[in-house]
Amino acid sequence: MNNVKRIRNILPLALLATIMLLAAACGGGGGGKGGDKPVTPDVVVSLAFKSPTVEAAKGSQFVTISATGSWTLSSSANWLKPSTTGGSGSTTISVTYEENTSSSPRTANLTLNCSGKSVTATLTQKGKEEIPVSTNPGWLELPAIQAGAGHKFVSHNFSNKNLRSFSYDWNSNDLVANWVAYPLNKSLIGSGNRTDAWGLDPKLTSAEQPILASGYKGGYDRGHQLPSADRLTYAENVKTFYYTNMTPQMNSFNGQIWATAESMVRGWSTSCDTLYVITGCIVKGSGKKAYDNNGRAVTVPVAYYKAVLRYMKGSTLGYSGYMGLAMYFEHKAYSHSNINNTMTNIVMSIDALEAKIGLDLFPNLEKVAGKSVSDKVEAEDPTKVSYWW
């Protein structure tokens, strides 16, 4: 009997507690119309680069965006470009950045705006590094050697002697050599025939260089930077057909004005002790691609150049036996109706070419011949020197 009374007393209390819980769950407390107003969640806005510091070479990376609504994105610099400038909700996008050709680092900001809030993330790009001339091997044909992404210094010797044949600056981003440098004279040219022995450069892995056994896809020639005819002995001619010595060239350029320039340089080398040669290409600003045999993109240069430093011991020409000349070619077809006039219109002083391409071409000349001689050689206008013509 006592247990029955206890149960009767407990039931009303339990029922009351249940009713109170249900009322709270339904938001009905407070006696007003509709109860408490719903709480508006805070707006979430954040922005982060995967890596806030990058190398001087051009590249791309991911950016993480967190946002609770529609957003817009803007960049503070033309060299930093997001893949999109607007969207909704949290996502990941990509950004691209151009090469920093200055030795000084630079920064740019991305700003994200969402529901009245904004956040900014900063990207720092390192400046282009140059190995000091003191660490340069000292060879007269070498320009200033650059370091960092997109630059790898490679040198090849002659096969049967401890004598340098050619060196180059490999650009792994564009799959071309930025420049190829080599000494040239009758002895170094040698004798023999063209081998057409297309092949991989053993100084690089196959993944680091294009595969060009069947040429470029896209209608371009395999254009030499070190000409085949400048190394005629068999073992050395084979090396001129390394894929690393090739760039995609228009046939109307490669077989015409470029071949003419190569022949002129070779001719000059036969009337001096040594002609130091730098041949290079310009890829910055190019929007064109050729493709190797595996479908990898190779940048088509927008321009090419040659710079030569002539040395003849005891010569009365030039300064202390040294003379210099430079050429700059847009990558296009040139008229051959008057080739001599065409050539004289594209030659310039070494100083002028250095200013045009942003590279110190013969930094070791000053160490060998002194600053006064170096300055005069690099400043001389070759169009006014009859020797070259």
FENKAMO-V250838 format. One line per field, one symbol per residue. phi: phi as a letter, one per 40 degrees, with the letter a starting at -180 (. if undefined). psi: psi as a letter, one per 20 degrees, with the letter a starting at -180 (. if undefined). burial: I if it has 16 or more other ideal C-beta (glycine too) atoms within 10 Angstrom, else O. Layout:
phi=???
psi=???
burial=???
//
This chain:
phi=.cccccccccdcccccccccccccccgcchgccggccccccccbbaaaccbcbbccccaaacbcbbacacabbbbcaccbbccabaaagcabbbbbbccccccccababbbbbafgbabbbbbbbccccbcddcccdgccccccccbhdgbacbbbcccbacbcbababcbccbfaccabbacaadcccgaibccfcdaccccbccccbcbbdbgcchgbcccccccdccaccdcccdcccccccbbcbccccccbccccccccccccccbacabcbbbabbbcgcbbbbbccbgccbccccababbbbcbbcgcccgbfgbababbbbccacbcbcacccccccbcaccdccdccbgbccbccccccbgcccdcccccccccbbcdcb
psi=ghhgggghhhghgggghgghghgghjkiqijaoibqqqppqqppoqppqgoiprrhqqarrqppppqjbqrqpqqiqhiopqhqjqaprqrprqqqqrpoiqiqrrqqqpppppliqqqppppppqqpqppqhhiqijphipappqrapjpoppqprqhjqmpqgqqropnihilrphqpqqqpagghgbqarphkmprqoiiqrhhiqqokhjaqpjkqqnpqgoqhiinhqghhhghijqhijqqoqphiggiehghggghgghghiikrgpppppprqoipipjqqrpaijjqpppoqirrqppqoppopjqiqbokiqqqqqqppqnrpqpjhnhghgghiiqrrgghhghhikpogmhighhgiqhgggggghipoiijohgi.
burial=OOOOOOOOOOOOOOOOOOOOOOOOOOOOOOOOOOOOOOOOOOOOIOIOIOOOOIIIIIIOOOIOIIIIOOIOIOIOOOOIOIOOOOOOOOOOOOIOIIIIOOOOOIOIOIOIIIOOIOIOIOIOIIOIOIOOOOOIOOOIIIIIIIOIIIIIOIOIOIOOOOOIIIIIIIIOOIIIIIIIIIIIOOOIIOOOOOIOOIOIIOOIOOOOIIIIOOIIOOOIIIIIIIIIIIIIIOOIIIIIIIIIIIIIIIOOIIOIIIOIIIOIIIOIIOOIOIIIIIIIIIIOOOOOIIOIOOOOOIIIIIIIIIIIIIIIOOIOOIIIIIIIIIIIIOIOOIOOOOOOOIIOOIIIIIIIIIOOIOIOIIIIIIOOIOOOIIOIIIOIOIOOOOOIO
//
